[in-house]
Amino acid sequence: MPRILLVALVFLTVAGASAAAATQDVASDTDFRGITSIRVTASPMSVDSIDCNLDANLLAGELQHQLAGDGLTNSTGLDTLAVITVLSTREAGSGPCTSAIMLGAYKKASFFDDQARWLRTGYVVVWQSALLFTSPADSHLALARDSLQQLGKAMLTEWQRANNPKSSAER
């Protein structure tokens, strides 16, 4: 009798592990699994960011090129977004600029709103990170580009890990 119980327990454990492994491959609203393309956009920049020589269109274009170069292609849709946000300040006159540059990946998701009692659609955060840097205004764009490239690389690493877990485990 104990042997049958042990065999049944082993079978249930294996079956449960197989089901858990299968659900890990299912795309989620809160991760990169299943995402093959993304649309890059930039939040509007403040006057201080512009005074620090930052260009949202240039940054967005470079990030889109970087992502596409590693397999995350450009999307014209709005289901998955990579949003660049830059907040800058500049000391009075011709002082140095300080900026926080954030990169976030967001996926459109639908959910039932208990209060409203209907289905709603909005964006959920898939990935997000930021860097802070300070420099004179004339070299600030170069630092912004480098910082965004680092953030793009970190985001791509997470995207690759979610979509190809076996090869990222070998790294």
N, C-alpha and C positions, 0 to 999 in steps of 0.2 A: 504494500500500500504506500509506504513512504517514497518508493521509487517512482510510482505513477505521479505522485504529487510533485516530485522534483522535476520530472519530464514536463509536466504541464506548466510549472513555474518557469522553466527555461524557455519553453515555447512562447509563453505570454511575454516574457522579457524581450526575446528576439523580435516578436511581432511588434511590440511597442517601439523598439529601437528603429525598426524599419519604417514605421509610420512617421516617427519623429524625423528621420533622415529625409523622407519624401517631402514633408512639409517645409524643410529648410530650403528646398529648391523653388518653392512657390514665391512669386513676387509679392512684396508687401508695399503698403502705402508709405512706409517710413524707412525704406532703404533703396539702394541702387539696383537691386535684382530686377532683371528684365528691361532695364533702360538701355536703349541703343542710340538715342539721340537726345540732344538738349539744345535749348535756345538760350543764348547768352544775351543779357541785357544789363544796363547800368542804371542805378538810381540817379535822379537829378543831383548835380553837384552844387555845393554852396559857392558863394562868391569867393570865399577864402580858398577853396580848392582850385578855382580858376586862377586866382592870383598866385597860386603856387605852381602854375603851369601844368596842371593836370587836365587830361583830355579823356572824357568818358568813352567817346567813340573809338579812340585809338586803343584804350585798354580792353574794351569789349571785343574788338576785332582780333587783337593779339591772343586773347584767351580762347576765342572760338577756334582760331588756327591751332593753338596748342592742343586743345581737346580733340579736335578732328584728327590731328597728327597721330594721336594715340588710340584712335578708334571710336571716340565718342562724337558722332557726326552732328552736323548742324540740323536743327529742327526749325521748321517754319511755324509749327504749332505752339500752343501754350500749355501743353500737358506737363512738361518738365522744363523748369527754368533754372539757369545759373545766373544769379544776380550779384553784381559788383556794387558795393556801397562804399563810398569814401567820405569820411568826415575829416575836415581839415581846419586848422587854425594857423594864423600867422601873427607873429609878434608885430607890434606897431612899426610902421615905416617899412624898412627893408629887412626886417628880422627873419629868423629861420621859420620854416614851416614844419608843423607836426601833423601827421595824418594817421588815421586808423583806416585800414583797408580791409573790408570783410568780403568774403566770397561765401555765398550760400546756394545750395541746390534745393529746389522745392518741387514737389510733385502734386498735381491736382488730384484731389480725392473727394469722394462723396461719403457722407455719413448722415445718420438719422439724428436730428436735433430733438431731444426730448422736450425741451421747452416750447419750441415752435411746432412740434409734432409733424414735421415733414423733413424730406430729404434736402440736405444742403450740400453745396460743393465749395471747396476752398483749397488752399495750399497747405501742405504739411512739410516740415523741415526734414530733408533727407540727410543733409550734411551741412556743416557750417564751421567756419574758422576765420580768424582775423590776425592781422599783424599791425604793429605800431612802429612808425619811423619818423625821424626828424632830420632835416637837412636844409641847406640854403635853397631858395626857390629855384635857382637855375639848375640844380641837380635833383630836384624833387621828383620829376617825372621818371627819371632813370630808376630811382629807388622804388617808386610805385610800380613800375613795370617788373622789376626784380621780385618785389614782394608778391605781386599777383601771380607771377610765374611759379613761385614757391607754393602758394595756395592752390594753384591749378594742379601742380604735381601731387600734392597731398590728396586732393579730391579725386584725381585719376587713380591713385593707388587704392583708395577706398572703393571706387567704381569697379576696378579690375578685380579686387578681392571678392566683391559681392557677386560678380558675374562669372568668375572663373576661380572658385575657391581652391581647386586642386593645384593649379599652377602657382597661385600666390602662396600656398603652404610650402611649396618647394623652394621659394626664394629665401 
